[in-house]
Amino acid sequence: MSLSYKTPSYFSSFSCLGSDCEDTCCRNWEVKLDRQHYNLLNDTMSKQHNEESLFKQYVHLNENSISSDHDYAFIRMGVNGYCAMLDAKGLCSIHNKYGVDSMGDVCTMFPRVISRCNDTMELSGALSCPEVVRECIDDTNPLKIARFKPADLPRSKNYPIQREILKDDSEYFEYFELVRETMMQTMANEKYDFETRLYVVANLVNKISPFYHSACQKTETEQLASVLFSLTQDEFVAKLDLVVKDLPSDISITMIVVHSILSTKLQQAENDNISQLYKAIIDKLNIMDDNVVAELSKLVENPSTELSKENRVYIEKALTRYMINCLYREWFVSMPDPFTYFQMLLVRITILRSLIYLDVITRNNIEQHELKQRIVYIMYNFARDIDQNLEFLKVIYSALSEQSMMNFDFSPVFIRLN
């Protein structure tokens, strides 16, 4: 079978900034090691006494591994939160001394994510890398696809494939590309406001999920295509645009959810950058504990009084590209149905959007060059601390489910902020 290789055009020329990057990807994570590279690293580092000691102290077998080879071991971070393998310049000493051969797949490939969909290999970028965020949010055409060459990857052979769909998989997987493309095209249609596009996609996935989900036995292609087409036609979207503008704003409920999630994050991981950012916002606003939700609601509900029109447009443009990156990279088929996936994505984007609004407002309507810097900082740290923190996302999902908020009736709560 002949394979094709595609990637978002903004990511086709990605290059790690190394020591010029404002941060390191080697902090506050347990880095997984597959069995093969655990053995290679062990053999390599055992040849020198000081490196052998370093290996024994920080590289541990994963006693909870359920996939044996993929997460066979992990590199534990040092007491300062940074990988003990970093040199004085903040670069990987293993890479510097031995190249990529002894490095695990995670370290070698980050921020690259490779997935296989039938006869197509898809390369995408994790938004937990600041350089990926920079390139992503300024992309003029977020739907433009380019070709990548496996030879240009850090490991051109035997590179890790994070997820895979083959032709003989279930009905749910069979129509994945059709549904995802429709969602991405809708989000990219900047003719309409950001909130309208969110609502259109939420309405769409709510309508198809009863018959298109992980346990579906037979989904008629014509039925699915017809629903996707009818619910995204310009005339219908224009009607929904009017509906969205007339929706009552439940900003107090929205901010209760946002504040509860960020407060939980602050309690669980006080030193995470997103926790520190939220704490700094609350402290700067000098809000008493009993009035946090009310005061934050006022600021987020009326950002036009604090933000210039140009800055609001730029923020929504950046959020649009963040959403499209997530839709392309994450694959909603990992969830029970498209609606469950998108409702969780709505919650995440609501938290991210609120943080950006609040941060910018407390900085007194900053200039656009500084605005981009703030968006990059917030987005890549949000991706690290919340978006790609599976355990914390499970906490969020459980809390929302307990409050019966994982249904379309509550989607507008996570869409309308002003």
Secondary structure, 3 states (H helix, E strand, C coil): CCCEEEEEHHHCCCCCCHHHCCCCCCECCCEEECHHHHHHHHHHHCCCHHHHHHHHHHEEECCCCCCCCCCCEEECECCCCEECCECCCCCEHHHHHHCCCCCCHHHHHCCEEEEEECCEEEEEECCCCHHHHHHHHCCCCCCCEEECCHHHCCCCCCCCCCEEECCCCCHHHHCHHHHHHHHHHHHHCCCCCHHHHHHHHHHHHHHHCCCCCCCCCCCCHHHHHHHHHHCCCHHHHHHHHHHHHHCCCCHHHHHHHHHHHHHHHHHHCCCCHHHHHHHHHHHHHCCCHHHHHHHHHHHHHCHHHCCCHHHHHHHHHHHHHHHHHHHHHHCHHHCCCHHHHHHHHHHHHHHHHHHHHHHHHCCCCCCHHHHHHHHHHHHHHHHHHHHCCHHHHHHHHHHHHHCCCCCHHHHHHHCCCC
